[in-house]
Amino acid sequence: MAVMAKTKSKTTDSTVDIVYFLKLTIYLVLGSLWLKITDGQSTQIPIPVGFFIGLALAAHDHVQLDRKIGFAVLLVAMLIGFWAPFGIYVSA
């Protein structure tokens, strides 16, 4: 009885890599989104909206290691997004 070895196709591996890279990119963009409410003078209330959306998406990841990496990317992106001059500004 002969046993044939399974071979992996290169397209499957590259597709998985592209999907993983896309997930990390989405986490990076979402984590950096903040809603900053200001009165125009001195008071500013920052809310990490993208971080919460990213947490909801990362919580549904089936692989535990991927989920931990997603959380780490979200946390770093959130900290960078806090000091970066982009986001949604609402003046009251």
Secondary structure, DSSP 8 states (H G I E B T S, - for coil): ---------HHHHHHHHHHHHHHHHHHHHHHT--EEEE-SSS-EEEE-HHHHHHHHHHHT-SSHHHHHHHHHHHHHHHHHHHHSS-SEEEE-
